[in-house]
Amino acid sequence: MSKHSRTRLQERLNLVLPKITSDSFLRSERLGNEIPFYAFDYPPEEETTVKEYVDFLIPRLQKKLPDIRVLHVNLLQLALDTINSRKGNIYEAALKMQVSKGDAYVFKALSAALEANKVASELADQVKSIDAGMVVITGVGSAYPLIRTHHLLHALHARMGQTPLIVFYPGRYTGQGLSLFGLLPDKPYYRAFRLVD
């Protein structure tokens, strides 16, 4: 990544905290009847930079917004939680299957347990359990292809109400589609706002 691109990413990251702690953001002003979903897209090779920023961001949010509970969800961990919440110890069986039958077989075996509506229900339950007032999602790239972001976001629409949700997305979001890693074909999704340009 060029020095200019890295500087631009840092400039965009510096805008995140002031934006999401502003009154207009927290009250979902200027959204009309739209759901308060936001995407922060970034070059996938900058995953470490963004992870470090999120590690900085979460405690700052808790300090600046003491009355709002912030739920940080790593999608890979959410996938594991969803699998482990099912009967029959699917996770251990999946690990054994991967060794004997390969990745494609495991993906097929886990796809029912990780169907978007089931994962969305698990996430919504976590939001409800702590009465979260904001959700920050990371780990999109590490959860792929087990969890497809556009499917999950669609499944969350009816479950999140007016709770702001921010997804840190390693790829490109055009406002019309998501392209994971900037390499995969765009998947139509237009219900999120770009967090910062």
ROKE-259757 format. One line per 4 residues: number of its first residue (from 1); their letters; for each residue x, y, z of N, C-alpha, C, O. Coordinates in pm, whole numbers. Atoms other than C-alpha are relative to their C-alpha. Example, Ala and Ser with C-alpha at 12.3 -4.5 7.8 and 13.67 -1.06 7.14 Angstrom:
1	as	89 -119 0 1230 -450 780 90 120 0 194 118 66 ~ -82 -119 -6 1367 -106 714 -77 109 73 -26 220 90
***
This chain:
1	mskh	84 -118 0 0 0 0 88 124 0 188 129 72 ~ -81 -121 11 134 343 -90 -10 83 128 -104 69 206 ~ -1 -87 -117 224 600 173 -124 91 -1 -184 116 103 ~ 119 -86 13 -55 825 42 -126 -75 43 -209 -22 116
5	srtr	118 80 -35 -313 545 74 -5 -28 150 -112 -25 211 ~ -5 27 -145 -196 462 426 -36 126 78 -106 119 179 ~ 34 -128 -64 -218 831 523 -149 26 -10 -212 72 85 ~ 144 -21 21 -568 849 374 -81 -90 93 -180 -46 150
9	lqer	69 91 -91 -676 542 574 5 56 143 -96 55 213 ~ -13 -55 -136 -541 699 895 -89 122 18 -149 140 125 ~ 89 -117 -7 -728 1021 818 -145 -43 17 -219 16 96 ~ 138 52 -10 -1051 823 772 -24 -60 138 -129 -36 199
13	lnlv	15 60 -133 -994 626 1094 -13 109 107 -89 94 202 ~ 5 -109 -98 -938 953 1282 -138 66 5 -171 133 103 ~ 134 -59 3 -1290 1060 1181 -106 -89 67 -216 -43 96 ~ 99 96 -49 -1461 749 1321 -52 36 139 -173 49 158
17	lpki	43 -25 -137 -1467 826 1694 -86 127 13 -192 122 75 ~ 86 -118 -10 -1595 1185 1661 -136 -20 -66 -238 30 -18 ~ 127 21 71 -1859 1071 1413 -96 -83 83 -212 -45 99 ~ 94 92 -64 -2003 782 1613 -33 38 144 -118 -25 207
21	tsds	37 -51 -132 -2007 974 1941 -79 131 -10 -113 191 91 ~ 75 -125 19 -2188 1273 1790 -148 -23 29 -200 -134 11 ~ 143 10 -29 -2547 1344 1893 -79 -38 -124 -172 -118 -116 ~ 77 29 122 -2667 1334 1532 11 -147 -38 -86 -207 -86
25	flrs	-17 142 29 -2520 985 1485 -83 -84 96 -156 -174 54 ~ 68 80 -102 -2660 852 1811 -152 11 -9 -223 -81 31 ~ 145 -17 17 -3006 990 1732 -45 -40 -141 -163 -27 -174 ~ 31 42 139 -2989 860 1370 -66 112 -79 -158 89 -157
29	erlg	56 -113 75 -3062 1207 1237 38 -11 -147 141 -69 -183 ~ -20 -5 146 -3088 1256 861 -2 -137 -66 45 -152 -179 ~ 10 132 62 -3154 888 802 -139 -26 -56 -159 -125 -127 ~ 136 28 43 -3526 920 734 -47 -126 70 -33 -140 192
33	neip	45 127 -56 -3673 575 784 101 -112 -20 70 -229 0 ~ -102 101 27 -3349 398 698 55 -57 131 53 8 235 ~ -61 64 -116 -3185 154 937 140 58 22 207 93 -75 ~ -130 -61 -27 -2871 284 1111 116 -100 -11 184 -129 87
37	fyaf	-112 90 28 -2623 42 951 106 80 -76 75 156 -167 ~ -110 -74 59 -2281 176 855 112 -97 -35 134 -196 34 ~ -116 80 40 -1982 30 672 123 89 -7 121 198 -65 ~ -131 -64 16 -1621 135 709 83 -98 -82 131 -198 -29
41	dypp	-78 89 84 -1444 -22 414 146 44 0 177 162 18 ~ -143 -29 -5 -1067 -45 398 75 -107 -80 23 -217 -101 ~ -78 99 73 -791 -219 200 31 -119 90 77 -101 203 ~ -19 118 -85 -765 -578 328 143 -15 52 164 -74 158
45	eeet	-139 11 -48 -386 -552 354 25 88 123 131 78 185 ~ -11 -85 -119 -447 -295 630 -79 -56 119 -116 18 210 ~ 76 65 -107 -628 -545 854 61 26 138 -11 56 233 ~ -65 -20 -129 -371 -509 1132 -19 143 49 -45 165 168
49	tvke	20 -141 -38 -397 -128 1128 -141 22 52 -161 89 153 ~ 140 -18 -39 -777 -145 1149 -28 -74 131 -101 -23 216 ~ 20 74 -125 -769 -412 1421 56 80 118 -8 90 223 ~ -60 -82 -106 -535 -193 1628 -89 121 29 -105 161 144
53	yvdf	88 -115 -21 -769 101 1573 -125 -42 79 -166 29 172 ~ 120 46 -72 -1074 -98 1688 34 -31 145 -46 -2 235 ~ -43 25 -138 -880 -212 1996 12 131 78 -12 134 199 ~ -5 -133 -60 -824 160 2066 -141 57 16 -172 121 116
57	lipr	132 -62 7 -1181 255 1974 -96 -47 110 -162 35 173 ~ 103 55 -90 -1388 24 2197 10 59 141 -91 104 194 ~ -5 -61 -134 -1254 145 2535 -29 150 -2 -85 203 94 ~ 30 -144 9 -1275 509 2415 -150 23 -8 -203 117 51
61	lqkk	146 -12 9 -1639 457 2325 -63 -16 137 -153 59 174 ~ 57 25 -132 -1711 318 2668 23 118 94 -59 145 182 ~ -26 -119 -82 -1548 625 2826 -85 118 -44 -143 189 39 ~ 73 -117 52 -1714 882 2599 -151 -17 7 -225 81 15
65	lpdi	144 28 -2 -2054 711 2605 -33 -94 116 -74 -208 93 ~ 18 92 -113 -2087 570 2958 -142 -55 15 -162 -158 78 ~ 139 46 -11 -2465 538 2926 -41 -96 -112 -154 -144 -114 ~ 32 88 114 -2446 329 2608 91 -122 5 213 -110 10
69	rvlh	-80 122 5 -2336 -31 2606 36 -30 -145 -51 -33 -233 ~ -51 28 135 -2121 -109 2303 34 -148 -7 114 -198 72 ~ -29 142 21 -2117 -468 2179 96 -12 -118 63 27 -230 ~ -98 27 106 -1805 -562 1981 -11 -147 -37 11 -235 47
73	vnll	20 136 46 -1871 -872 1773 104 -33 -106 111 32 -210 ~ -90 54 101 -1595 -1061 1593 -76 -112 -70 -119 -207 -5 ~ 84 97 71 -1771 -1260 1320 51 -143 10 -29 -236 14 ~ -51 137 -14 -1538 -1558 1347 -40 -57 136 -83 -172 145
77	qlal	41 46 -133 -1605 -1580 1721 -150 -25 4 -196 -121 67 ~ 145 20 6 -1977 -1538 1652 -34 -132 -69 -125 -203 -27 ~ 21 129 68 -1958 -1831 1408 28 -115 94 -49 -211 100 ~ -34 107 -95 -1786 -2044 1672 -105 -10 110 -144 -120 150
81	dtin	104 2 -103 -2042 -1941 1936 -128 -64 -53 -193 -141 17 ~ 122 55 60 -2326 -2028 1699 11 -151 -17 -82 -225 12 ~ -22 145 17 -2176 -2368 1618 -3 -70 136 -66 -175 151 ~ -9 63 -132 -2103 -2442 1985 -132 0 75 -151 -80 167
85	srkg	129 -4 -69 -2455 -2349 2090 -94 -110 -47 -200 -132 12 ~ 83 107 53 -2594 -2635 1883 34 -131 70 146 -151 117 ~ -21 131 -63 -2636 -2984 2021 89 -86 -88 90 -71 -210 ~ -76 99 74 -2398 -3259 1920 145 36 -23 212 -32 -101
89	niye	-141 -36 11 -2061 -3084 1950 44 8 -146 138 -61 -186 ~ -28 -15 143 -2056 -2978 1584 142 47 -25 205 5 -123 ~ -133 -57 21 -1729 -2788 1625 107 -109 -3 189 -113 -94 ~ -100 108 -5 -1523 -3092 1727 -15 -93 -120 84 -136 -180
93	aalk	24 86 117 -1686 -3301 1455 51 67 -127 106 0 -215 ~ -46 -73 119 -1607 -3028 1198 151 -3 -12 204 -17 -122 ~ -146 6 4 -1240 -3025 1294 48 -135 -50 143 -143 -128 ~ -38 134 46 -1218 -3400 1244 -32 -18 -148 45 -78 -222
97	mqvs	40 11 142 -1405 -3376 912 98 76 -90 127 32 -201 ~ -90 -79 82 -1167 -3108 788 126 -81 -33 175 -78 -146 ~ -120 81 21 -870 -3340 834 -28 -114 -97 52 -142 -186 ~ 27 120 80 -1038 -3641 674 -66 29 -135 -43 -45 -231
101	kgda	79 -21 123 -1265 -3485 408 25 133 -68 -21 153 -181 ~ -36 -126 65 -1132 -3133 340 -94 116 31 -200 100 90 ~ 71 -124 -30 -1251 -2775 359 -140 6 -60 -234 49 6 ~ 129 -11 69 -1534 -2799 105 -107 -82 72 -222 -38 83
105	yvfk	96 84 -72 -1700 -3081 298 -42 66 131 -160 66 167 ~ 30 -66 -128 -1674 -2893 627 -90 121 -24 -186 142 50 ~ 82 -117 31 -1816 -2577 470 -145 -43 -25 -238 20 25 ~ 136 49 29 -2113 -2774 340 -68 -49 129 -186 -23 150
109	alsa	57 53 -124 -2162 -2946 677 -40 111 97 -137 97 172 ~ 27 -108 -94 -2155 -2616 868 -98 103 -54 -148 187 21 ~ 81 -106 60 -2363 -2411 625 -140 9 61 -194 119 71 ~ 133 -7 -62 -2695 -2507 789 7 67 137 -78 149 171
113	alea	-14 -59 -134 -2573 -2416 1139 32 148 -8 -2 225 83 ~ -41 -139 14 -2433 -2087 1009 -83 76 -103 -38 176 -159 ~ 92 -71 89 -2727 -1988 792 -24 139 56 -30 156 178 ~ 1 -142 -40 -2765 -1608 802 -104 31 108 -74 106 201
117	nkva	103 -29 -100 -3092 -1604 1000 38 -54 138 6 8 240 ~ -42 56 -128 -2945 -1829 1271 110 85 64 108 111 184 ~ -108 -84 -51 -2632 -1618 1304 -55 136 44 -15 190 147 ~ 63 -128 -36 -2842 -1300 1305 -75 -12 132 -71 80 213
121	sela	71 21 -127 -3055 -1445 1586 98 -5 117 72 52 223 ~ -103 8 -103 -2741 -1526 1786 53 140 34 68 175 151 ~ -50 -135 -21 -2611 -1172 1737 -106 86 69 -75 159 164 ~ 109 -77 -61 -2949 -1017 1820 -20 -38 146 -51 48 229
125	dqvk	9 44 -140 -2962 -1227 2139 109 65 85 84 105 199 ~ -109 -65 -73 -2623 -1086 2241 -31 148 23 -5 201 131 ~ 38 -142 -13 -2748 -731 2174 -101 15 113 -89 102 198 ~ 107 -7 -99 -3057 -796 2384 52 -31 141 11 33 237
129	sida	-46 44 -133 -2869 -967 2668 73 110 76 70 112 199 ~ -69 -110 -70 -2663 -655 2743 -68 134 -27 -19 238 15 ~ 70 -122 37 -2914 -402 2609 94 96 -70 105 213 -33 ~ -100 -79 73 -2651 -278 2363 -65 117 -73 -173 104 -131
133	gmvv	46 -118 72 -2695 70 2223 79 25 -127 48 117 -203 ~ -81 -9 121 -2433 22 1952 70 -134 -21 110 -199 76 ~ -68 125 33 -2280 -277 1772 112 31 -98 93 101 -197 ~ -116 -13 88 -1933 -287 1616 38 -140 -44 65 -227 39
137	itgv	-31 133 55 -1861 -582 1386 136 2 -68 165 89 -151 ~ -130 19 64 -1511 -696 1291 11 -148 -37 -83 -225 -18 ~ -24 140 31 -1360 -1024 1170 -72 -50 -124 -90 -171 -141 ~ 74 37 121 -1548 -1019 839 83 -92 -89 33 -194 -138
141	gsay	-86 79 89 -1254 -1153 639 30 -138 56 32 -236 -19 ~ -34 130 -59 -1167 -1431 884 -120 -93 8 -103 -215 16 ~ 121 84 -4 -1529 -1553 894 -44 -47 -138 -128 -136 -150 ~ 36 38 137 -1552 -1579 514 63 -135 -33 179 -156 4
145	plir	133 -8 59 -1690 -1798 356 -112 -53 90 -226 -68 46 ~ 103 55 -89 -1872 -1934 662 -115 98 21 -231 58 24 ~ 102 -103 -14 -2055 -1605 712 19 101 -112 127 158 -127 ~ -2 -100 108 -2137 -1383 415 -63 128 54 -178 129 96
149	thhl	42 -125 -64 -2166 -1024 531 -133 51 -54 -219 91 24 ~ 124 -57 56 -2439 -917 290 -122 -81 43 -228 -23 67 ~ 112 82 -49 -2660 -1213 393 -30 31 146 -146 45 186 ~ 18 -28 -141 -2602 -1142 761 -67 136 21 -159 148 101
153	lhal	59 -133 -15 -2682 -770 725 -147 -1 -39 -230 60 29 ~ 142 11 39 -3004 -850 538 -81 -66 111 -192 -22 143 ~ 72 72 -105 -3102 -1094 814 -13 82 128 -102 58 209 ~ 4 -82 -121 -3031 -833 1082 -98 117 -10 -135 174 93
157	harm	86 -118 17 -3258 -562 935 -117 0 97 -140 99 166 ~ 122 5 -81 -3570 -675 1118 29 -21 149 -61 -10 232 ~ -32 35 -139 -3384 -761 1439 66 112 79 71 105 202 ~ -82 -99 -68 -3185 -448 1520 -72 127 39 -19 206 117
161	gqtp	71 -123 -32 -3448 -175 1540 83 121 -39 131 129 -152 ~ -78 -122 28 -3272 161 1565 138 -3 67 199 102 88 ~ -134 12 -57 -2952 25 1722 105 19 -109 107 -58 -205 ~ -103 -18 102 -2657 163 1524 94 -120 -8 137 -173 95
165	livf	-90 112 25 -2443 -110 1369 108 48 -96 79 106 -200 ~ -114 -41 83 -2096 -46 1228 78 -125 -34 121 -198 55 ~ -80 114 43 -1919 -310 1023 129 51 -63 127 132 -155 ~ -131 -30 60 -1547 -278 952 23 -106 -107 34 -225 -77
169	ypgr	8 90 116 -1524 -429 604 129 3 -82 162 105 -142 ~ -124 5 78 -1197 -544 442 -29 -22 -148 -34 -135 -197 ~ 34 7 141 -1279 -465 84 -56 133 -43 -6 239 -3 ~ 56 -123 55 -1494 -214 -96 -151 1 17 -219 -98 -11
173	ytgq	144 -21 -7 -1840 -79 -24 -32 125 -81 17 233 -50 ~ 30 -111 91 -1984 140 -298 -128 73 36 -160 176 -23 ~ 133 -52 -28 -2318 213 -138 -106 -80 -74 -226 -69 -45 ~ 89 89 76 -2470 -36 -382 39 -147 12 -43 -235 -10
177	glsl	-45 138 -9 -2260 -346 -325 126 -14 83 202 82 101 ~ -116 36 -80 -1997 -515 -111 91 -91 -81 44 -187 -141 ~ -97 85 68 -1680 -661 -261 108 -36 101 199 42 127 ~ -94 43 -104 -1488 -861 -2 140 -8 -57 161 -61 -166
181	fgll	-141 -7 37 -1111 -811 -24 24 85 -125 137 94 -173 ~ -13 -77 123 -1180 -587 -327 24 -89 -120 57 -40 -228 ~ -28 97 106 -1144 -904 -535 -124 -76 -43 -142 -106 -161 ~ 118 80 31 -1472 -1092 -512 -105 88 -67 -110 208 -42
185	pdkp	103 -80 67 -1762 -984 -732 -92 68 101 -120 14 208 ~ 90 -74 -88 -1989 -722 -580 -124 -81 32 -185 -143 -56 ~ 127 58 -43 -2277 -860 -378 -93 117 28 -59 206 106 ~ 88 -115 -17 -2575 -626 -396 -37 23 147 -87 -67 215
189	yyra	43 -41 -133 -2628 -441 -71 4 152 2 107 213 -27 ~ 8 -146 8 -2744 -83 -43 -64 62 124 -92 182 124 ~ 71 -53 -117 -2900 -46 303 94 64 103 46 124 199 ~ -93 -62 -94 -2582 69 482 48 133 -56 47 157 -177
193	frlv	-63 -126 36 -2429 413 481 151 -16 15 197 -90 103 ~ -145 -3 -22 -2057 468 435 24 81 127 -27 193 140 ~ -20 -67 -128 -1938 561 783 74 133 -20 29 238 26 ~ -74 -121 41 -1678 807 652 49 -23 -141 79 -136 -181
197	d	-48 12 139 -1573 879 296 152 6 -7 209 -3 -115
***
